[in-house]
């Protein structure tokens, strides 16, 4: 029996007529409804005609998370007085409850994405509701783009609804073709905001790390909320690890402490969504922000933290990072406290900080690894995604990196089109890296073992399983915790999805045509063979049989992440093929491994090395085979450690495998290496005499003053750009650092003078090396001053009788007037003014100190001299 009273109480009911009219007129609409209004449950039932009004339609509701999909389906079925699987069904990865009478199906966006790739027309579906579209998950954005393409080209009658509590309504309306926006008023109860910042500053999050002081503060705020308020407490934390730590600090509270997250068992999730007779503290990640009503909650404690994906394309490292939650997320979280009665939200930050938070969470397409998106777009027929209607276009750099990954795993051809292997990978519901590991690993290990290992990599095992992938595999096989059942379910799904491991895909390791661990048909080498005391390695000439667990784990991890195969450097340090240093913990069983296949690693912004979180022991043969596309051989001539190093090298990416010195390296490579050395250490590696330095300064002055044909020689980079013009042939004859030191820089610089125009002949006229002063002395000019004005440093008496300041290339020199002892006495660029004014003060100061030298009253008419009065009298 339909629960009419409960349906009538849902506030969104008042907006339903406007929504139906908008869909009838435009075929698409944006529905903005506050939390708790019933947009997720009432609207699909109305659109499907299940409430006795309107024609019957088939409606698909796309939710961003599995827990929300199951909860929404159960709530709608309850409102209809039915069981799930009758009029309302749900499908999530690894679980489907449906029946022949299904009119409303709730799916995750990932499931809908796979369905669209199999059936672009979505035959039999009349309406698609994209719920919680404000979260901007990559799958959700991709689904929206594909659906808009379907509406435009195949199914103009397909109706689309973008629904959310807090979203960029105007942006979604434009994306849906200027669709109308329907606003639903909420009647949620008032929520009091309590600002509860820490008493002392805490360190901001770094990568996955959250300051323990912050978590201790959150636990104390939960205790405060329990003491000050009634009802259940819902506490938002960024991840499972933080939930466990806060739960550990809530021992002894008079409430049941529960933890709900995307990996929690379905029974735990259901228990959280069911009213309880006793008081509860529910620790939750962002899964509880939307689409869920947690009964009994009157208080929310918000840590203000969230997790977002980040991709370091240069290093091939992708990871979740902890960030400050957006204001939109804060509103969503606070709304959980006012769904059933007046409530309160305790925010663990200050009101001043709140105004500085970002308005909305980052769109995943702008920050995440785009390999899966790029493969979906390629299979859709738009390899560069340029024709897809997206709120945010994918960054060009991230797409280029994604296409490189797809090409490396054989998913796309040279034009970016999907290969048959790539289409099969796209249908597995895995990241392309993991799909590659599943297909190629199954051919070597069998479908079951490969599926089990890939299931471990697709949903990381708990940290307490350790960092050794093989040990984590054993723990999952024998485990009875909440993770193990989910892992088994996913492993079975992947095994079924494989079918025939050979299938229509390319053979194992298409880059080399050989199985991992083989070289010219040799059997795979057991990783333990290089470890003293290890056993089980196949002996020479013996058939190896099934690979042991650790070798199988290493193979699958290397197939998934070939850029992360890593060679030991000693002391628990490794170098990955992608060029990033990595290290394992001091107590790790991986510490002494010669090679690793790193599955999970994270690197903070201030750390030079990544920390290995999950990896498997590997052998070199398997590393070579799995990362064959990174294997290079050739001559290497480079500037290294202050000199030219020439060697023949074989490398696996950044990992040096074999090297030998080169006796007769390619002269062109040597020249390039020497230029790198000059760029690194500067042209000071050449021989610079005093005359050479002076010439460089004179040319720099003329370039600054006259420009034109006079070159820029003061900047090292500019000089090296013209190395062919002034350093040849000496540079081509050089072989090492010492040879650079023999090149006369002054002689080489002469080649840059403007000989062709004839201006070079005027060098001494325009920028003379020395200037003759009235005493007859020829004084060297200093052209190195930063202000570009030549400096003439001369004894004051040698300028007697000189009325005007000398000029060089039209620029007055800066005269440094010296005492008879050669010490600075005055500086002037206007001698005439100095004689009339400044000279008197200088004369009064110096005549007593140097009485033997002339200090005439009128220097303008005095005889210039280099000598004392006595010499003058003689």
C-alpha positions, 0 to 999 in steps of 0.5 A: 500500500502506498504511504500517501501521508508520507509522500504528501509530507515531502516538501518537493511535492509543490515543485513537481508540477513545474518540473513536469511542465518543464520536461514536457516543454523542454525535455530537460530541467534543473531541479534545485531542492534543499536536503530533506525535501524528497527530490531523490525519492518522490520525483522519480516515482512521479515521473515514472507514473507510479503514484497514479498520475501521468503515464507510465515511464521507465526512469533511471536515477543515477547516484554518485555512490553505492550507499546512496543508490541502495538507500534511495531504492529502499526508501522509494520501495518503502513509500510504495509499500513494496520490496526492492526489486518490484517497481523500484530496483537498484544496480551497483557494481557487484550487486543488482536487485531487480524484477520484471515490473521495475519502473524506477531503477537506481544505479551508480553513475559508473554503472550507467556509464557502462550501460551507455557504452553498450547501448547508446540509445538506452532503449526502454528508458524514458527519463534519466535523473542525475542526482547530486550533480553538484558533487562533480564526480568525473563519472557523473560529468561524463554520463551527463555529456554522453546523455546530452549527445544521445538526446541531440543525435539519437533520442530527442525524446529522452528526458533529463533532470539534473537534481541537486541541493547546492549546485551551479544551477545556471551552468547546468541550465546552459549545459542542458540547452537553456533548460528551465530551473525549478526551485523547490522550497525546503521546510527543513528545521532550523540549524544553529551554527556553533563555531568551535575552532581549536584553542591552539593552531593546528598544522594544515593537512599535507597529502593524506596526513591530518594533524593528530591535534586536529583529530583530537580536537574533533573528538573533544567537540563530539564529546561537547556536543553529546553533553550539550545536545540531545539526539544522535551526533553525525561527525564528518571526517575526511577518510577511514583512517581519521574515523578510526583514530577519532573512534579510538578517542571516544572510548567511554562515551555514553553512545554507540560509535558507528563508522559509515563510509563507501567501503563499510559492509552493507549491513553496517550501512543499513544499520546507520540508516535505521532508527535506533533505540539508543544514542549513537555517534556516527562517524562518516565520510562525504558519503553521508553529505547527500541523498541520505537521511540518517534518522535520529541525527540532531547534531552535526560535528564537521571537521571541515576536511574532505578528500579530493583526487590529485594526479602528479602527471610528471611522476605518474602518481595519483592519490587522494589528498586532504583539503578544506571542504567547500562552503557548499559541502558545509551547507550540505553537512549542516543540513543533516542536523535539521532533517527531522527536528531543530538541530545544531552544527558544530564547525571545527573552524572559525567564522572568519575562516569560513568566508575564505573557503571555496564556494564549491568542491573542485570538479574532478575533471580538472584535478584527477587522472583522466585515463579512464575518462579518455578511454570512455571518450575514445570508445564513445567516438570522441578521442579528444573529448572536444565534442562533449558537452562538459561544464569544464573542459578536460585540461590539455596536459592531463588529456595528453598524459592520459592518452600516453597511458592508453597507448602504453597499455594497448587501449588506443591506436596512434590516432587515439581510436580504441583498439578491440583490446581497449573496448574490452578494457572499457567494459570491465569497469576498471581503470585502464591500468587495472584492466591491462593488469587483469587481461595480461595477468589472467593469461599468465596466472589464470583468471581467478588469481589475476582477478583477486589481485586486481580486486585488491588494487581497485579498492586498497586493502586496510592499512593494517594488512601492511604494505606487502601486496602478497601478504595483503592478498593472503590476509584478504583470502583468510580475512573475516573483517568488513573488507574481505567480503567486499573484496571477494565479491569484486574478485568474483565479478572480475573473474566473470567479466573476464570470461575467456582470458585470451578473448579478443585482446592482444597477447600478453605484453604486446610491446615485447611479445614475451611473457613477464619474467622471460627473456628469449623464452626463459622461464620467469625468475622467482623474485626470491632467487636473489634473496638469501634463504629464499626457497621455491624458485624454479631451478635452471632448466626446470618448468616453473609451474604456477608462480608463487604468491609474491611473484604473482603479486609483483607481476600484476602490480607491475602490469598495472603500474609499469612506471612504478617498478622500482630498483633498490638503492639501499637502506629501504630507498628505491628509484621508480622507472618514472623517475621518482624516488621512493622509500619503504618504512623501517619495519617493512618486509619489503625493505631488502627487496632488490626490485619492487612493483609499487601499487600505491605511493604518496608524496607530500609537496615538501618531500623529495621521495614518495612513501610506499604504501603497497607494493610487491617484491619483483624481479628484474626480468618481470620489471623489464617485460611489464615496462617494456615500453620504457626500455631504452638503449643507446649512447648517453653523453651528458654533463654530470657532476661538473664534467662530460660523462660518456657511456653506453647505457640501457635504462628502464625509464629512469632506472639504470640497468647496464652501463659502460664507458664510451671511448669515442662518443659522438662529437655532436653529443659531446658538444651538446653536453658541454653546452649544458655544462655552460648553461648549468654553471655559466660561461665562467667555465671559459678563460676570462682574462682582464681584457676579455672581461673588459671587452664583454662590459664594453659590448654590453654598454654599447648594446644597452646604449645604442642597440642595433647591431651591438649584441647582448653579451652580458646575459649568459643565456643570450650568449649561449643561444648564439654559441654557433656564432662565437664559440666555434670552432673551439667548442666542437674541438673540446671534449671535457671541462678542462678544454672549456677552460682553455677557450679564450673568451675575449678572442671568441667574443670578437666574433660577435662584433658587427663586422658586416656593417663596419660598426666593429671598426668604431668599437674604440671610438664608441666605447674606448678602453681608456680615456685620456685626461688633461694630465696626459694619463690614459685611464681605464674606463669601467663599463661594469656599473649596473646603471650602464654609465661608464665610470672614470676613476681618476685623481682630482688634480689630473682633471684641473682645467677640464670644464665639461664632463667627458662623454662616451657614445654620447653618455656622460661618464660618472667621474670618481674623483680620487685623493692623491692617495687614490681614495674616493673623494667625490663622485660627479657626472657634472664637472662644471658644477663640481668645480663651482660648488663641491670642490671647495668642500673637498679642497678644505678637507684634503689640503691639510691631509695632502699639503704637498699636492696643489689645491688651487683656488680656481681649478678651472684654470689650474694646470693638471698634474700627476705630481706634487708641488715639489715636482711642479716647481722643478 
